Amino acid sequence: MLKGVDPLLGPELLAILRAMGHGDEIAVVDANYPAETHGKRVVRMDGHTASAILEAVLSLLPLDGGDAAFRPCPLGIAIAWNPSSLTSKR
């Protein structure tokens, strides 16, 4: 049993996070995103909010910094996101 690891992070996602290095990217998307079409590897986490998943990932894997995180906006223009504004609603 791993202590201090968010239970949302299952073995498949933990293996992916472990293998990631500087410059690698991960997308946390909602159910409407065509992940099976666009993703090389897809880990489904049905029933959990994107913010809860993101908080769990960030608890183990820090951002590279700068403009590393983006969020969608109405016009489709990527906007830098401040992870310190994240609040968990599990």
N, C-alpha and C positions, 0 to 999 in steps of 0.2 A: 504494500500500500504506500502510495506517495503522499506525504504530508504537505499541506500548503498549496496543493494544486486544485484549482476550481473543478468541481465534479462535472461541469459542462464539457470539459476538455477530455474527450474519450481517447482511447489508444491510437486510433487512426490519425486524428488531428494532432495529437502530441508527437507522433512520428514525423508528420509533415513539418511541424514547427521546429523540431529538433534538427531537421535537415536544412532549414533555411539559413541563409547567410546574408551578408550586407548586400543590399540592392535587390534581393528577392521580394516578390510581391505576393500578397494574399488579399482576396476580396471577400468581404462579409456582405452578403446581399440578401434581399428578401425573396420570398417565394415566387415573385413575378419575374425575376431575372432568369433568362434562358441559360442557366449554368451548364447543363448537359451539352449544349451547343458550343459555348465559349470557353469552358474550363477544361484544362488538361486533367486535373484531379478535382473531384467534387466530394465534399463531405457534407451530407445533409444533416441538419440539426433542427428538424421540424419541431414546432412547439416552443421554441425559444426566441426571444426578441434579438434583433441584430445588436442592440446596445448591450444586452447581457453577454452575448457571445464575444463582442469586441472587448468588453471589460475583462472577460476571462482570458482572452488571448494576450491583451496588454499587460496582464498581471505576470506573465512569464516572458514575453517577448517585447522589449521596448522598441519604440520607433527609432529609425535612423536619425530623425531630427529634420529640421527645416520644414519643407512642404510634403512630408511623408504621408499624411492622411488627408483624404478628401471626402467630401460628402456631396450627394446630388443636390441640385438646385432646380428651380422651375424651368430655366432655359437650357439646362444641360451643360452649363459651364461649371467646371470643377472649381470648388471653393475650398481653400485650406481649412482644416478643422482643428479645433483645440481639444485634445483628449482630456484635459483637466476639467472640462465642462461635462464629462460623462457622468450620468447618474444611473445606478442600477435600479431596475423595476422588475425584478424576478418575481 
